[in-house]
């Protein structure tokens, strides 16, 4: 029963995440209308075939803006993971495998950072670096390093004493090869699950920061920013806030289910 | 006792490192306080003079020391934008954010304990399935969107409160708390979802234990077993999650204050970041981070009391 439930999660999550990824990738390169063109005749236009999500307070096509915003979100999330998961995985592998005082030092520092709310850390970084797409990537990326380091480290510690690693070592395989060719493929389940969760956290953090007006800046479209602008018109034009919201929920839901499925948890 | 002393030691070191890092972070940005105060048009000579006056020519560690001492005494410097003491700005806003955080925490406990037990008890059956689907859905809603949806439902459709009609606690605690229920709920719901999921799997694990069978064999009713035995044991792993959620609750409050236009610490922080008002940003961040660390400390100590096995490790 339980197993079936998680397989179901994986399939639904996989399909949803796949569709949303295509949506985001398309948003990077193509939008049906120019997201910035204002048309006073289309102010608060209802949803129609020509404008599936309707138009906003300036008569801009919401579907195009959501599409472009998703593209930006994708870019930020992938950039964040590249920095956070990349560095974190490397640190986790090295500290978990070699141990010793660098391990101790980095993990104590990690404890310190984990106690800190991540959005607060990102806000500090933004107040130092200034807002904008690339600074958001940098800030979130740095903030995400500790959690990845911690997850990978605890997996490596389990695996490094397993027989397959011991026998590889006996055969004279180098440390680097053991880490990247032997251990890394064996912890990929956990890693994928962490990546999917990390993707969601990046999407949510970026949306939160942009909603506050200190994340992605115009002219880059951002779903978070669209929603903070749309909030004033929630009664006159609820679609200007509902559609971006639903797209964002579907994005996060897909990757959340996928991560549940990858995690292979048994309860 | 040894456990407590060790924990207090860690607490003090953590607080010191947090304050040092936040202090240093604002030293590396280009341009200093004198420049921000005078603007870029100021002459070099005038800048030097102000730098001496503000004590910016002293070594970094010395300045950190005096800043920390001042901070502990309640002197957090002066806002660049408003030229009033930072401590005054904070004193006014702190109770608001604290009230939201405490209410959100209570909401979280009140919702997730019964629902987690329910889902665990009926695992694999209809109530559990419905809860798990809802759970996954709620977990995917960004905090601020949850706030907007709640404004929409309770404010615009049901008219239970006036969106934007925040009442300060100086004008009356009743309406103040009444307004804050809604942001607190928006913060708590996503955390509830995670808590229900954790408690559910913990309850399922405990229900399979030998002591549950023993309890039944001694003639306890299902209710007695569930509340008297299982709940206590299955709460332990969830308590850790709740402790970590405190940090998230405080952080979510920063965003939800914007959604509900509440003048709390979060609003102050966001405004000060936009205004590049560094003394305020620095003070708010050190204060919030310190608060989170202190709360975590108390939870750790409490955890040692609830589950004496923790001290062994």
Interface residues (C-beta under 8 A of the other chain):
Chain A: X1 X2 X5 X9 X112 X114 X115 X116 X117 X118 X119 X120 X123 X124 X126 X127 X128 X200 X204 X207 X208 X211 X212 X213 X214 X224 X227 X228 X231 X234 X235 X238 X241 X245 X248 X249 X250 X252 X253 X256 X257 X260 X265 X267
Chain B: X14 X17 X18 X22 X25 X26 X28 X29 X124 X132 X136 X137 X139 X140 X141 X142 X143 X144 X145 X148 X149 X151 X152 X156 X201 X204 X205 X244 X247 X248 X250 X251 X252 X254 X255 X258 X259 X269 X270 X272 X273 X274 X276 X278 X281 X285 X288 X289 X292 X293 X296
